[in-house]
């Protein structure tokens, strides 16, 4: 290890170069940790039962991959994988760069790509950490001045922590933080979830060993002076690669604290005023080799770490792990006792028996789970020959069971997790449903949420549009409801299952129409004349359509139809889909599951910026990215063809050298879906005649 640390200091490496191992096949192991393991016969050892570990095969190479960080719906990690890149002759590796990989639905990484053109320079970059919004990054880089490495008074190039901001096209406004110094290294930043503390490692004077762990606190637009984390955490050797989890547990690596094999991974709970004891994670996280760069998802279910252990693909590999039974010492969500009070908007009387549903809100402002949305296909307002996907929020009654009902005093207690955004839905017969957004971000202690309900003056009508004599719904039909007395008309659209819901004012006669291209119009009548709103009665109505041709029944969505995914966004120069913005692809998955014979052609388009050849290649990558997403969600690859059109079919006048806004350019960055084939079997269900058995 002496040689290792002697190499570390002058090169300012990121502590990932020790104990190289020969490439070997990827492995998956399930290990039950035992405190009696021979390798860990002393000290306090974590017990994490039945840990599943896999080599993160898609992102590892024969070179170095280490120190992942969660970012959007993927990870950003450090690698020396680039072939033909500039080589640091002192270590014989290309300069470390940052790469990004999306995660599949289980959290396993997929095909990687370069993270940032601006951040990847001719020096070493990484590791990184991000704020909660994902628009501020802190990262390690060689000390530099005007893009050139800068040495200290002894001729050694140190490491510094830098800050960058997400700009319109890439990361920009990169600047070093004020606690850096040319004469020592600061590195491996990790930002607390609330953004108030930044943890890092440094060999600045006055520490307890080689590298110690420090933190700084946010002070307006700057930071406090560094605070050493003390002798309970820092040893006489080296503490590096800190990672602060949402639970308040700090993970780090050290070759002190009686580590049993180079760098071991440790944890310590610092969420309370009195910090806990430093705990060795033990097997299978630690090995006789170097283990470092540990991260864990917010729910404590899966994560990653880096190891130079034997059996990997290269020198340092990233490993994925699952924790089916959790990890001791990890509180995956501090809960706040929350009192809900439901009352009548008129008069303020408390309402007992109100059903309360609590659902988490995603970063895009929608419910986190897509299952609570119905799909609608509507004509594009700019091109009637194209369809666009709309997500319609389901009725609150369809959003699973309530988490609680209010008591006789109109109150109920539920525990909300901290730092979360919620939708709160309240329903009660005789009242209109209420929807409220609520956030616990930055909140502490008990909470009180007051929700008013207003009395309903309408009758709920549940309807379905089907093909007459067949058990086949007609998706996305237009439904018009005409008040025979007032002559007022309302229009809505059935969902992909042919269903719709509407609340009709009491005391009137109505005529209800259903229309869909290729079908005759369906008509039915309904009355609310003798219904009292307080009874909250529900009415059912069926609208029957007849196809104008037999093949229409087998083509619920006509072959050749173009569906434009207007809200599937890609960042400029990127082929990765933005996090939280793949809902239209999720809707397409649901559509293709509903119609198993449906085959499609995915065509990606770019804006005009960049060369034609580059945009053509980029569009092909984007189409393949969308295809891979669908396949990962369970759609057979044979049903999907992917094409790239580059900038050849712009939808506006934003050509080369034409000044346009980012929104106008984004309008051209789209993915189109052409239905190339669909032929659904039709189940015959004839109406029974009177007297039939």
Secondary structure, DSSP 8 states (H G I E B T S, - for coil): -HHHHHHHHHHT--S--SS--------EEEE---TT-GGG-SS-B---TTEEEEE-TTT--SSBEEEEEEETTEEEEEE---TTS-EETTTTEE--EEEEEEE-TTS-EEEEEE--TTT--SS-EEEEEE-TTSSEEEEEEE-EETTEE-B-TTS-B-EEEEEEEE-SSSEEEEEE-TT-BTTB-EEEEEE-TTSSEEEEEE--TT-SSSBEEEEEEEETTEE---EE--TTT--SSBEEEEEE-TTSEEEEEES-TT-SSSSEEEEEE-SSSS----EE--TTT--SS-EEEEEE-TTSSEEEEEE--TTSSSSBEEEEEEETT--TT--S--EEEEEEEEEETTT--B-TT-EEEEEEB-TTSSBS-GGGEEEEEEE-SS-TTEEEEEEEE--GGGS---SEE--TTSEEEEEEETT-EEEEEEE-TTB--EEEEEE-TT--S-EEEEEEE-B--EEEEEEEEEETTBS-B-TT-EEEEEETTT--EEEEE--TTSEEEEEEESS-EEEEEEE-TTB--EEEEEE-TT--GGGT-EEEEEEEE-BSSHHHHH-SS-TT-EEEETT--B-TT--SB-TT--HHHHHHHHHHHHSTT-EEEEEEE--S-S-HHHHHHHHHHHHHHHHHHHHHTT--GGGEEEEE-TTTT-SSS--TT----HHHHHHHSEEEEEEEE------B-----TT--
